[in-house]
Amino acid sequence: MKGDLIKMSRTWEEVKKELFTPEEIEEANFKAKFLDTVLSAYDENMGISRERLVEITVEFLENLEIKEKIQRKENSKLVAS
């Protein structure tokens, strides 16, 4: 029984590739790296205030949402053609 469970188990990398497109994985990795950089900058006290880090993060996320909307529109146009 235990051997069967081991054979059936998969890694997160395998599951992730089944659930998400390469573009979605790349975007998620980019977001994670960005947030890690922002948090590291705050932790290292690089002279950036907490408020400014919040502003930077909000601007970044808003820009990503705009780009995602544009990309969805472009993709829907391609599908409709």
N, C-alpha and C positions, 0 to 999 in steps of 0.2 A: 504494500500500500504506500509506504513512504517513498519508494522508488518511483511510483507512478506520479506522485505529486511533484517530485523533482523534474521529471520529464515534461510535465505540463507547465511548469513555471517559466516565465519569460522575464527578460530584463526590462527596465523602464525604457531603455533605448529602443528595443524592439516594439514595444507597445506604442511609444511616441511616434514612431515612423508609420504605424498603422492608423493612428488617430489624426495626425496632422500632416499637412503638406510641408515640403522642404522650406517653402517661403514662410509659413507660420512658425516653424521651428527656428528659423534664422531670426525672425522678428522678435520672438520671445527671448532668445539668447541676447539679442541686442538690447532689449529693454532691461533685462537682468543686469547686464554689464554696465549700462548707464546708471541704473539705480545704485549699483555697488560703488561706482565711481563717486556719485553724489554723497553717499553715506560715508565713504572713506574720507572724502574731502572734509566733511563735517567732523568726523572722528579725529582727523589729524590736525584739526584747528588751523586750517589754511587761511584764516582771516575772512572766511565767508560766513556771513551770519545765517542763522537758521532760517530766517525769513527769506533771505535771498535764495537759499537752497530750495525752499518751497516754491518760490517764483520760477526758478529754473526748471524744476520738475513739472510744474503745471504747464509752462510754455511747451516743454518737450512733449508731454502727453497730448496737449491740444493739437500740436503740429502732426503728431502721429495719427490722431483721429481724422484730421483733414485729409491727410495722404491716403488713409484707408478708404475714406468715402470716395475720393477721386478714383482710386484703383478699382473699387467695386463698380463705379459707373462705367469705367473703361472696359472692365471685364463683361459687364452686361451688354454693352454695345457690341463687343466682339461676338458674344453668343447670339445676339439678335441678327447679326449680319449673315 
